[in-house]
Amino acid sequence: MQSYVVQPELDAARGGDHAAFARAIEPFRRELRAHCYRMAGSLLDADDLLQESLLRAWRGLAGFEGRASLRTWLYRVTTHACLDQLDRKTPRLLPSDLGPPSAPEDVAPPIEASGFIQPCPAELYADPASPAARYERREAVALAFLVALQLLTPKQRAALILRDVVGFEASECAELLGLSVAAVNSALQRAREVLAARPSAPANRNADPANEQVLAKYMAAWERADADALVALLRDDATLAMPPIAQWLRGASAIGASIGAMVFALAGPGKFVFVPTEANGLPALAEYARDAAGIGRPQSIHVLEIIDGRISAITAFIDSALFASFGIAATV
């Protein structure tokens, strides 16, 4: 594991120097934020949890005796802050986990956005903390992986993340969680069984050059309001979900019929503008809709899963507040 020289800052922080404390914890801030995100499944919740965790660490700094590394101690504080909050919250999922696919003509109102997983920008991906980590950094924020985590109890979730993502030993996990090693191993076994039973994420990543052509054609189809062109890009078994709308669709023809009738027919060509980005290790597009003055206003972030040059899944997160979190322009 990477180490940092923080003792002078810690000594100053114990004397009440908050700026020194900020310098001491800065090397760990990104990975702690990623830990909160994996625990909560929400970028907004993750930021709140990180703030609460660092406040607890500041207030409890006198209790840090240095027997473990500062990084390990921060993970302990952060994990317990997450557990305290998540024990009282309903797990976040995706529409496909709520029931079977809908018919193209079905229309359902949005439900509370707090019920769904939120995407995260590339800046969140923490570097692997240990060669023992079981998942690569992008795989550890994949949407399918995050949903699977949410199906676990918070303590099972924490044990799996700490052991298989962050790379702590089982004995360290036990100390961090206040459990026995046997209890940690039992939680890990159950968590791994749940993950093994879930569909895995596709073996495509944003860096694949072939995806650029697919993205260009996808943007062009939307900009022209061309449902046929959109369908041509989809696998026959492709899925479409649009959180916070609870319903979802399966099948290229169903997706084309729904988008064509409920979006393209109403908007017409020239309504939409897209800006490429990345979310959860996958290619993504920020969608804007032009207003009467021709200004593109933020609408949603489309996260695409692409297999062998065809789109297998579209998850369009309809939440303009996400644009600021992704560092995307407010208008185009």
C-alpha positions as CSV (number, residue, x, y, z in Angstrom):
1,M,0.0,0.0,0.0
2,Q,1.1,3.5,-0.7
3,S,2.3,5.4,2.4
4,Y,2.4,9.2,3.1
5,V,4.4,11.3,5.5
6,V,1.7,13.0,7.6
7,Q,3.1,13.1,11.1
8,P,3.9,16.8,11.2
9,E,0.4,17.6,9.9
10,L,-1.1,15.2,12.5
11,D,0.8,16.8,15.3
12,A,-0.4,20.3,14.2
13,A,-3.9,19.0,13.7
14,R,-4.0,17.6,17.2
15,G,-3.2,21.2,18.3
16,G,-6.3,22.5,16.6
17,D,-4.9,23.3,13.1
18,H,-7.7,22.4,10.8
19,A,-5.7,23.2,7.7
20,A,-3.1,20.7,8.8
21,F,-5.8,18.1,9.2
22,A,-7.0,18.8,5.7
23,R,-3.5,18.3,4.3
24,A,-3.1,15.1,6.3
25,I,-6.3,13.5,5.0
26,E,-6.1,14.9,1.4
27,P,-4.2,11.9,-0.1
28,F,-7.1,9.6,1.0
29,R,-10.1,11.8,0.2
30,R,-10.8,10.4,-3.3
31,E,-10.7,6.7,-2.2
32,L,-12.8,7.5,0.8
33,R,-15.4,9.2,-1.4
34,A,-15.4,6.2,-3.6
35,H,-15.9,3.9,-0.6
36,C,-18.9,6.0,0.4
37,Y,-20.3,5.8,-3.1
38,R,-20.0,2.1,-3.2
39,M,-21.6,1.8,0.2
40,A,-24.5,4.2,-0.7
41,G,-24.9,3.8,-4.5
42,S,-25.4,7.5,-4.7
43,L,-23.0,10.3,-5.5
44,L,-25.0,12.9,-3.5
45,D,-25.2,10.5,-0.5
46,A,-21.5,9.8,-0.8
47,D,-20.6,13.4,-0.5
48,D,-22.8,13.8,2.6
49,L,-21.3,10.6,4.1
50,L,-17.7,11.7,3.4
51,Q,-18.4,15.1,5.0
52,E,-19.9,13.4,8.1
53,S,-16.9,10.9,8.2
54,L,-14.3,13.7,8.0
55,L,-16.1,15.6,10.7
56,R,-16.1,12.5,12.9
57,A,-12.4,12.1,12.2
58,W,-11.6,15.7,13.1
59,R,-13.5,15.4,16.3
60,G,-12.0,12.1,17.2
61,L,-8.4,12.8,16.2
62,A,-7.2,12.7,19.8
63,G,-8.3,9.0,19.9
64,F,-6.0,8.1,17.0
65,E,-3.0,6.6,18.6
66,G,-1.1,5.6,15.5
67,R,-1.2,1.9,16.1
68,A,-2.8,1.5,12.7
69,S,-2.0,3.7,9.7
70,L,-4.0,6.9,9.2
71,R,-5.5,5.4,6.1
72,T,-6.8,2.4,8.0
73,W,-8.2,4.6,10.8
74,L,-10.0,6.8,8.3
75,Y,-11.5,3.8,6.7
76,R,-12.8,2.6,10.1
77,V,-14.3,6.0,10.8
78,T,-15.8,6.3,7.3
79,T,-17.2,2.7,7.3
80,H,-19.0,3.2,10.6
81,A,-20.4,6.6,9.5
82,C,-21.8,4.8,6.4
83,L,-23.2,1.9,8.5
84,D,-24.9,4.3,10.9
85,Q,-26.7,6.0,8.0
86,L,-27.4,3.0,5.7
87,D,-29.0,0.8,8.4
88,R,-31.9,3.3,8.2
89,K,-32.1,3.6,4.4
90,T,-33.7,1.5,1.7
91,P,-31.1,0.1,-0.8
92,R,-30.9,1.9,-4.1
93,L,-31.5,-0.2,-7.2
94,L,-32.3,0.2,-10.9
95,P,-35.7,-0.1,-12.6
96,S,-34.9,-3.6,-13.9
97,D,-34.7,-4.8,-10.3
98,L,-38.3,-3.7,-9.5
99,G,-40.2,-5.9,-11.9
100,P,-40.6,-7.2,-15.5
101,P,-40.1,-5.0,-18.6
102,S,-43.0,-2.8,-19.6
103,A,-44.8,-2.5,-23.0
104,P,-43.6,0.3,-25.2
105,E,-46.9,2.2,-24.9
106,D,-47.0,2.1,-21.1
107,V,-46.4,5.4,-19.3
108,A,-45.5,5.6,-15.7
109,P,-44.8,8.7,-13.6
110,P,-41.4,9.1,-11.9
111,I,-40.9,7.9,-8.4
112,E,-38.6,9.1,-5.7
113,A,-35.1,9.5,-7.2
114,S,-33.7,8.4,-3.9
115,G,-34.8,4.8,-4.7
116,F,-32.3,4.5,-7.6
117,I,-28.6,4.0,-8.1
118,Q,-26.8,7.2,-9.3
119,P,-23.9,7.3,-11.8
120,C,-20.5,8.6,-10.9
121,P,-17.9,10.5,-12.9
122,A,-14.4,9.1,-13.8
123,E,-12.7,11.4,-11.2
124,L,-14.3,9.2,-8.5
125,Y,-12.5,6.0,-9.4
126,A,-10.0,5.3,-6.6
127,D,-6.7,3.6,-7.5
128,P,-6.4,0.0,-6.4
129,A,-5.2,0.1,-2.8
130,S,-3.6,-3.4,-3.0
131,P,-2.5,-6.0,-5.5
132,A,-4.9,-8.3,-3.5
133,A,-7.9,-6.3,-4.6
134,R,-10.3,-8.6,-6.5
135,Y,-11.9,-5.9,-8.7
136,E,-10.3,-3.4,-11.0
137,R,-11.1,0.2,-10.2
138,R,-13.7,0.6,-13.0
139,E,-15.4,-2.8,-12.3
140,A,-15.7,-1.7,-8.7
141,V,-18.1,1.1,-9.7
142,A,-19.9,-0.8,-12.5
143,L,-23.7,-0.3,-12.3
144,A,-24.3,-4.1,-12.1
145,F,-21.8,-4.4,-9.3
146,L,-23.3,-1.4,-7.4
147,V,-26.8,-2.9,-7.6
148,A,-25.5,-6.3,-6.4
149,L,-23.9,-4.5,-3.4
150,Q,-27.2,-2.9,-2.6
151,L,-28.7,-6.4,-2.3
152,L,-26.4,-7.1,0.6
153,T,-26.9,-6.0,4.2
154,P,-24.8,-2.9,5.0
155,K,-22.2,-5.0,7.0
156,Q,-21.9,-7.6,4.2
157,R,-21.5,-4.8,1.8
158,A,-18.8,-3.2,3.9
159,A,-17.0,-6.5,4.4
160,L,-16.9,-7.2,0.6
161,I,-15.8,-3.7,-0.3
162,L,-13.1,-3.6,2.4
163,R,-11.7,-7.1,1.5
164,D,-12.2,-7.5,-2.2
165,V,-12.1,-3.9,-3.5
166,V,-9.9,-2.0,-1.1
167,G,-7.7,-5.0,-0.3
168,F,-7.6,-5.2,3.5
169,E,-6.9,-8.6,5.0
170,A,-9.8,-10.5,6.7
171,S,-8.2,-9.8,10.1
172,E,-8.0,-6.0,9.3
173,C,-11.6,-6.1,8.1
174,A,-12.7,-7.7,11.4
175,E,-10.9,-4.9,13.3
176,L,-12.4,-2.2,11.1
177,L,-15.9,-3.6,11.5
178,G,-15.7,-4.7,15.1
179,L,-16.4,-8.3,14.2
180,S,-14.6,-11.6,14.6
181,V,-12.6,-13.0,11.7
182,A,-15.1,-15.8,11.5
183,A,-18.0,-13.4,11.2
184,V,-16.2,-11.4,8.5
185,N,-15.5,-14.6,6.5
186,S,-19.1,-15.6,6.8
187,A,-20.3,-12.2,5.6
188,L,-17.8,-12.4,2.7
189,Q,-19.0,-15.9,1.7
190,R,-22.6,-14.7,1.6
191,A,-21.8,-11.5,-0.3
192,R,-19.7,-13.4,-2.9
193,E,-22.6,-15.9,-3.4
194,V,-25.0,-13.0,-4.1
195,L,-22.6,-11.4,-6.6
196,A,-21.9,-14.7,-8.3
197,A,-25.6,-15.1,-8.9
198,R,-26.0,-11.7,-10.6
199,P,-25.3,-11.0,-14.2
200,S,-21.8,-9.6,-14.7
201,A,-21.0,-6.3,-16.3
202,P,-20.1,-6.4,-20.0
203,A,-16.5,-6.6,-21.0
204,N,-16.4,-3.1,-22.6
205,R,-14.9,0.1,-21.4
206,N,-14.9,3.7,-22.3
207,A,-11.4,3.5,-23.7
208,D,-12.4,1.1,-26.5
209,P,-11.8,3.1,-29.8
210,A,-14.6,1.1,-31.5
211,N,-17.1,2.7,-29.1
212,E,-16.5,6.1,-30.6
213,Q,-18.3,5.2,-33.8
214,V,-21.2,3.8,-31.9
215,L,-21.5,7.0,-29.8
216,A,-21.3,9.2,-32.9
217,K,-24.1,7.3,-34.5
218,Y,-26.2,7.3,-31.3
219,M,-25.9,11.1,-31.0
220,A,-26.8,11.5,-34.6
221,A,-29.9,9.4,-34.3
222,W,-31.1,11.5,-31.4
223,E,-30.2,14.8,-33.0
224,R,-32.2,13.7,-36.1
225,A,-35.0,12.2,-34.0
226,D,-34.5,9.0,-36.1
227,A,-35.9,6.0,-34.4
228,D,-34.9,3.6,-37.1
229,A,-31.3,4.7,-36.9
230,L,-31.4,4.2,-33.1
231,V,-32.9,0.7,-33.4
232,A,-30.1,-0.2,-35.9
233,L,-27.5,0.4,-33.1
234,L,-29.2,-1.8,-30.6
235,R,-28.8,-5.5,-29.9
236,D,-32.0,-7.4,-30.2
237,D,-32.2,-7.9,-26.4
238,A,-31.1,-4.4,-25.5
239,T,-32.6,-2.7,-22.5
240,L,-33.6,0.9,-21.7
241,A,-34.1,2.3,-18.2
242,M,-34.7,6.0,-17.3
243,P,-34.5,6.5,-13.5
244,P,-36.4,7.9,-11.7
245,I,-39.1,6.4,-14.0
246,A,-39.7,2.9,-12.6
247,Q,-40.6,1.1,-15.8
248,W,-38.0,-0.2,-18.2
249,L,-38.0,-1.8,-21.7
250,R,-36.4,-4.8,-23.3
251,G,-35.9,-5.4,-27.0
252,A,-34.7,-3.1,-29.8
253,S,-38.1,-2.8,-31.4
254,A,-39.8,-1.9,-28.1
255,I,-37.2,0.7,-27.3
256,G,-37.5,2.2,-30.8
257,A,-41.3,2.3,-30.6
258,S,-41.3,4.0,-27.2
259,I,-38.6,6.6,-27.9
260,G,-40.0,7.2,-31.4
261,A,-43.6,7.9,-30.2
262,M,-43.0,9.5,-26.8
263,V,-39.8,11.5,-27.4
264,F,-38.8,11.9,-31.1
265,A,-42.3,12.5,-32.4
266,L,-42.8,15.3,-29.8
267,A,-39.4,16.9,-30.0
268,G,-38.5,16.6,-33.7
269,P,-35.0,17.0,-35.2
270,G,-32.6,19.5,-33.7
271,K,-34.0,19.4,-30.2
272,F,-31.2,17.4,-28.5
273,V,-27.5,18.1,-28.1
274,F,-25.0,15.7,-26.6
275,V,-21.6,16.0,-24.9
276,P,-19.5,12.9,-24.5
277,T,-18.4,12.0,-20.9
278,E,-17.7,8.8,-18.9
279,A,-19.7,7.3,-16.0
280,N,-19.0,4.2,-14.0
281,G,-16.2,3.1,-16.4
282,L,-18.6,3.1,-19.4
283,P,-19.1,5.6,-22.3
284,A,-21.7,8.2,-21.4
285,L,-23.4,11.2,-23.0
286,A,-24.8,14.3,-21.3
287,E,-28.1,15.1,-23.0
288,Y,-29.3,18.7,-23.4
289,A,-32.7,19.8,-24.9
290,R,-32.9,23.2,-26.7
291,D,-35.3,25.7,-25.3
292,A,-37.3,28.3,-27.3
293,A,-34.1,30.5,-27.5
294,G,-32.0,27.6,-28.8
295,I,-30.1,27.1,-25.6
296,G,-29.3,23.5,-24.6
297,R,-30.6,22.8,-21.1
298,P,-29.4,19.7,-19.1
299,Q,-31.8,16.8,-19.2
300,S,-30.1,13.5,-18.4
301,I,-26.9,11.4,-18.6
302,H,-27.0,8.4,-20.8
303,V,-24.8,5.5,-19.8
304,L,-24.2,3.0,-22.5
305,E,-23.1,-0.6,-22.4
306,I,-21.7,-1.7,-25.8
307,I,-20.9,-5.3,-26.8
308,D,-19.3,-6.1,-30.1
309,G,-20.3,-2.7,-31.6
310,R,-23.9,-2.9,-30.6
311,I,-25.6,-1.2,-27.6
312,S,-26.8,-3.7,-25.1
313,A,-28.1,-1.3,-22.5
314,I,-29.0,2.3,-22.1
315,T,-29.5,3.8,-18.7
316,A,-30.6,7.4,-19.0
317,F,-30.4,9.1,-15.6
318,I,-33.0,11.9,-15.7
319,D,-31.5,14.3,-13.2
320,S,-30.1,17.7,-14.3
321,A,-28.4,18.0,-10.8
322,L,-25.9,15.4,-11.9
323,F,-24.3,17.7,-14.4
324,A,-22.6,19.7,-11.8
325,S,-21.2,16.6,-10.1
326,F,-19.8,15.5,-13.5
327,G,-18.3,18.9,-14.1
328,I,-20.4,19.2,-17.3
329,A,-21.4,22.7,-18.6
330,A,-24.8,23.9,-17.4
331,T,-25.8,25.0,-20.9
332,V,-24.6,24.5,-24.5
